[in-house]
C-alpha cells in the first residue's frame, strides 16, 4: 500500500506535483507554492484571531469588542514577507 503524503511537508507537495505533471517544478513554481502557503497560513491566523476575539459567545461590551477588532486589523494589514510571493521581480522598486 502506498504511503500517504504528509501535506504539511513541502517536499511531499513538490514530489506529488512533479509526479502528477511528469516534470520537475521550476524555481518560480516552487516560490509561488511557498508563497501561497504563507498567505494561506496568514488567512488562518487572521480568522482564528477574529473568532477568538469577536465571538458572540464572549461577554464583552461593544467598545471592548471594537478595540479587539481594531487590534486584529492592525496585526493583519498586509500579507507577510518582504515582497509578494512570485508576483514581482527583484528589480521592481515599487514592491
N, C-alpha and C positions, 0 to 999 in steps of 0.2 A: 504494500500500500504506500502510495506517495506521501511524503511529509508535507503538511500544510504550511504555506508561507506565513511567516510572522510579519504582518504588515507594519508593525512598529519599527522594524529594521529596514532601513533604506536600501540595504544591499539586496534584500528579498524583493523589494519593489522593482529595483533595476533589473534583477535577474528575470523576474516574471515578464516585464515588458520586453526585454531583449529576446526572450524565448518566444513570446507571442508574435513579435514583429519579425523574427528571424534575422536580426541585425543588432549590432552594438549601438547603444544610445550615444548621441553626440554630447559633448560637454554642455552645449546650450540647452539640450533637452534635460539633462541631469540638473542643471541650475534652475530651470523652470519648475521641475518637480520639487526640488528642495525649497524653492521659494513658495510654492503653493502650499506645501506642508506647513511652512512657517505662518502663512496667512491663515490657514485653517486652525492652527493652534491658537492664534490671536483671537479669532472669532469665538472659539470655545471658551477661552479665558474671559472674554467680554460677556458672553451670555451667562456664564457661571456667576460672574460678579453681579450682573443685573438681577439674576434670580435670587442670589443670596441677600442683596440689599434692598430690593424693591418688591419683595414678595408680599402679596396682600395678606398672607397669614401672619406676618410680623406686626406687632402692635406699636407702630411708630405714628407720630403725628405727621401731618403733611409737610411741615417745614423740615423735619428730620429726614424724611424720605427724599425731599428735593435736594438736600445737602448731599445725601448719599449718591443720588443720580449725578449731581454736578461733579463729585469726585471721580465717579466712574467715567464720565465723559472726558474729563481731563486726562485720565490714565490711558484712554484709548483713542486719542485724537488722530493718531497716524499708524500706518502699518509699520511694524518693526523692521529694522535693518537699515543699512547705510544707503541703499538705493533700491528702487523697485526690482524685484527678482525677475531676471530675464527680459526686462522691458526696455532697458536703455543701455547704450554703450558707455564705457568708462570715459569717453571723450566728451560726453554731453555735460556741460557745466550747469545746465538748468535743473538737473536731477538732484 
